[in-house]
Amino acid sequence: MPNIATWRAMKAADIPAVDELSARVHIDYPERRSVLEEKFALFPKGCFTLTERDGAIYGYCFSHPWLEGVPPSLDTFLETLPKNPSSYFIHDLTLDPSMQRRSLAGRLVPTIVDIAKGIRVPQIALVAVSGSQPFWMRMGFRKTDDPALQAAARRKYDESAVHMQRDLT
Ligand SMILES: CC(C)(COP(=O)(O)OP(=O)(O)OC[C@H]1O[C@@H](n2cnc3c(N)ncnc32)[C@H](O)[C@@H]1OP(=O)(O)O)[C@@H](O)C(=O)NCCC(=O)NCCS
């Protein structure tokens, strides 16, 4: 099947489908729809959806400015974004299983990198779960060399979670 899915800016109306996809893929890491809605409301510029020609949603990404160090908690409201961000956090990049392993997620990563560079932070961070670490390594991320951050990542998700970062300087 040819790749005709494309990434575009997320719209508020996408969130029910994004929530449904999130619940289906991240069975072990549930998040309330209101928590996803808050991320979109706080930083829509960092939110994207992967859509097919029929308009159906097959992927999404939430990302936002953040502080270097401990990642935000799962299924928890951010309340506000830092006034002086020192990092950029990719909360989640997820594709429908039918779209995985077709190099589609990687097409969005340069856009995220440009957004992070635009707010002049020195790094992008994320927590890799569900065996996605090799994908993120190909995207230029490396395992963060900080046992406390690795422990925080495992507390946030589970034993498989790996805190990763990519320097922008
Ligand atoms: C991880 C993910 C975003 C990668 O996107 P993608 O477009 O499928 O990535 P690519 O096609 O460029 O590369 C696929 C590679 O990602 C890694 N990967 C990890 N988990 C994967 C999964 N469930 N499905 C597909 N690839 C996965 C593998 O290294 C895979 O390489 P392989 O096919 O040689 O094993 C996507 O597979 C996905 O949505 N996975 C489920 C949700 C998830 O874990 N998101 C990451 C949250 S941090």
The ligand as a MOL file (V3000), in Angstrom:
LIG
                    3D

  0  0  0     0  0            999 V3000
M  V30 BEGIN CTAB
M  V30 COUNTS 48 50 0 0 0
M  V30 BEGIN ATOM
M  V30 1 C 7.2690 3.8480 17.6810 0
M  V30 2 C 6.5860 4.4410 16.4430 0
M  V30 3 C 6.1550 5.8820 16.6930 0
M  V30 4 C 7.5920 4.3960 15.3020 0
M  V30 5 O 6.9750 4.8860 14.1340 0
M  V30 6 P 7.1090 4.0920 12.7400 0
M  V30 7 O 6.6830 5.0180 11.6470 0
M  V30 8 O 6.4040 2.8040 12.8850 0
M  V30 9 O 8.6820 3.8830 12.7010 0
M  V30 10 P 9.5660 3.3370 11.5290 0
M  V30 11 O 8.7300 2.6730 10.4860 0
M  V30 12 O 10.4700 4.4530 11.0980 0
M  V30 13 O 10.4520 2.3130 12.3150 0
M  V30 14 C 9.8830 1.1910 12.9280 0
M  V30 15 C 10.7920 0.8770 14.0830 0
M  V30 16 O 10.2810 1.4230 15.2920 0
M  V30 17 C 10.5300 0.5060 16.3460 0
M  V30 18 N 9.2900 0.0920 16.9620 0
M  V30 19 C 9.1240 -0.0440 18.2480 0
M  V30 20 N 7.9110 -0.4070 18.5660 0
M  V30 21 C 7.2580 -0.5310 17.4460 0
M  V30 22 C 5.9340 -0.9200 17.1240 0
M  V30 23 N 5.0190 -1.2430 18.0550 0
M  V30 24 N 5.5700 -0.9280 15.8550 0
M  V30 25 C 6.4550 -0.5900 14.9150 0
M  V30 26 N 7.7260 -0.2420 15.1570 0
M  V30 27 C 8.1100 -0.2110 16.4120 0
M  V30 28 C 11.2580 -0.6700 15.7760 0
M  V30 29 O 12.6370 -0.4250 15.9570 0
M  V30 30 C 10.9110 -0.5950 14.3090 0
M  V30 31 O 11.9560 -1.0930 13.5350 0
M  V30 32 P 11.8370 -2.5850 12.9230 0
M  V30 33 O 10.6440 -2.5480 12.0320 0
M  V30 34 O 13.1320 -2.7640 12.2200 0
M  V30 35 O 11.6540 -3.4850 14.1140 0
M  V30 36 C 5.3430 3.6410 16.0350 0
M  V30 37 O 5.7130 2.3480 15.7010 0
M  V30 38 C 4.2620 3.5520 17.0960 0
M  V30 39 O 3.3020 4.2860 17.0490 0
M  V30 40 N 4.3750 2.6080 18.0430 0
M  V30 41 C 3.3640 2.4040 19.0820 0
M  V30 42 C 3.2400 3.6030 20.0170 0
M  V30 43 C 4.5390 3.9500 20.6650 0
M  V30 44 O 5.1650 3.1230 21.2940 0
M  V30 45 N 4.9370 5.2310 20.5390 0
M  V30 46 C 6.1560 5.7140 21.1090 0
M  V30 47 C 5.8600 6.4480 22.3650 0
M  V30 48 S 7.3970 7.0430 23.0460 0
M  V30 END ATOM
M  V30 BEGIN BOND
M  V30 1 1 1 2
M  V30 2 1 2 3
M  V30 3 1 2 4
M  V30 4 1 2 36
M  V30 5 1 4 5
M  V30 6 1 5 6
M  V30 7 2 6 7
M  V30 8 1 6 8
M  V30 9 1 6 9
M  V30 10 1 9 10
M  V30 11 2 10 11
M  V30 12 1 10 12
M  V30 13 1 10 13
M  V30 14 1 13 14
M  V30 15 1 14 15
M  V30 16 1 15 16
M  V30 17 1 15 30
M  V30 18 1 16 17
M  V30 19 1 17 18
M  V30 20 1 17 28
M  V30 21 1 18 19
M  V30 22 1 18 27
M  V30 23 2 19 20
M  V30 24 1 20 21
M  V30 25 1 21 22
M  V30 26 2 21 27
M  V30 27 1 22 23
M  V30 28 2 22 24
M  V30 29 1 24 25
M  V30 30 2 25 26
M  V30 31 1 26 27
M  V30 32 1 28 29
M  V30 33 1 28 30
M  V30 34 1 30 31
M  V30 35 1 31 32
M  V30 36 2 32 33
M  V30 37 1 32 34
M  V30 38 1 32 35
M  V30 39 1 36 37
M  V30 40 1 36 38
M  V30 41 2 38 39
M  V30 42 1 38 40
M  V30 43 1 40 41
M  V30 44 1 41 42
M  V30 45 1 42 43
M  V30 46 2 43 44
M  V30 47 1 43 45
M  V30 48 1 45 46
M  V30 49 1 46 47
M  V30 50 1 47 48
M  V30 END BOND
M  V30 END CTAB
M  END
